[in-house]
Amino acid sequence: MHKILLNKLLYVNEHQSCKNYQIEIDTGFKYIEVQEGTHVYEPKLHYNNVVILIEGECVISCNQYNNRKVSSSEMVLLPRGALVDAHTQKDCKLLLFSFGRVRNVCDVNMLETYYNLHRDIRYDFVPLKVRHPLNEYIELLVFCLKNGMNCAHLHEIKHKEFFLYLRGFYTKKEVVQLFYPIMGNKIKFRDMIQENYIKAGSVEEMIQLLRMSKNAFYTKFTKEFGMSPKQWMLKQIRHQVFVKAAVPGITIKELIDLFNFDSPVQFNRFCIREFGCPPGELIKQQQQVSNES
């Protein structure tokens, strides 16, 4: 009898013809290899992304957190709606875990409970180290993906398994340090805000998308985020302008168009109010900081 070596996916055609086979992955897991010197810019992420760097080194700016170095066997969360600017300093191999909402009720409860235990933590977008048994989970998952096992059920199972290992083998404080940007008292409501903020251009549009009364929306929003919806949306724009101003070659006109300001005068007033200087000076300062880092 011939011995079958189970080191490659068998019956590939059956997998690929199944209705649950995912040709394109929006949410789920992707294994990616990126060359040194690659630049990636995303003005507004459509999903939450856990970036797990298996090998290599890269520098990531996410919203107001500039030039954070991520090395081999480290992971960071890039939250939905974030402005991300990244470049690789070495050839990189990474596993990207993209998700819209946390699926498991137990995981939602975990994030809400941990948030209340450590809500005073000083979050600074610091990478979390990958350690056993998560490293073996990653190795097996990458093996499956590279061999073409792209079943929707695999992605769903591995989604739940990822959170299970975090809950079992990482401290509560470590979990908070990783997921802090998407944590809160009511994860589901916070997720809905992040999801619809990408589509909405104003507070009124967001209320319509969520199909809530204005009073109920304002009450729930203020309780969850600790500020009014208008203040929160302004904060998101401020973060994004701040990061985008550091991109080499960026112009004032490009910033005005990108963030939908009505006129140069309006944008000038915004920059003076939020940053204490006109747009040209903000760009100069940000690019100087970027060049020095």
RANORKA-V221409 format. One line per field, one symbol per residue. ss: DSSP state (H for helix, E for strand, - for the rest). phi: phi as a letter, one per 30 degrees, with the letter a starting at -180 (. if undefined). psi: psi as a letter, one per 20 degrees, with the letter a starting at -180 (. if undefined). A space follows every 50 residues. Layout:
ss->???
phi->???
psi->???
//
This chain:
ss->-----------HHHHHH---E------EEEEEEE----EEEE-----EEE EEEEE-EEEEEE--EEEEEEE--EEEEE-----EEEEE---EEEEEEEE- ----HHHHHHHHHHHHH----------EE----HHHHHHHHHHHHH---- EHHHHHHHHHHHHHHHHHH--HHHHHHHHHHH----HHHHHHHHHHH--- --HHHHHHHH---HHHHHHHHHHHH---HHHHHHHHHHHHHHHH------ -HHHHHHH-----HHHHHHHHHHHH---HHHHHHHHHHHHHH-
phi->.ddccdcbdchedddddddcdcdccdckcbcbcbdeidcbbbdaddbdbc ccddbjabbbcbhdcchddcceibbbccdeidcbbbbccbebcbccccad bdddeddddddddddddbdcdcdbhcdcddbdcdddedddddedddcjdc deddddddeddeddddddbbddddddddcedccldbdddddddddddddd caddddddddhcddddddddddddciadeddddddddeeddedddddeid cdddddddchddaedddddeddddciadedddddddddddddd
psi->ppppomjqpqlghhghiqijpogpogqbppppppqqjppppohopirqpo ooogqaprpppocioplppprqkqqqpoqpiqppoqqpirpqpqppopqg qphphhhghghgghghhkijqnpklpqppprpjhhhggggggggghjjnk qhhghgghghhghghghhjqrhhggghgjghjqahnggggghghgihhhq irgghggghilqqgggggggghhgijrqhghghhhgggghggghiippjq rgghggghjkqhrhgghgggggghijqrgghgggghhgghhh.
//
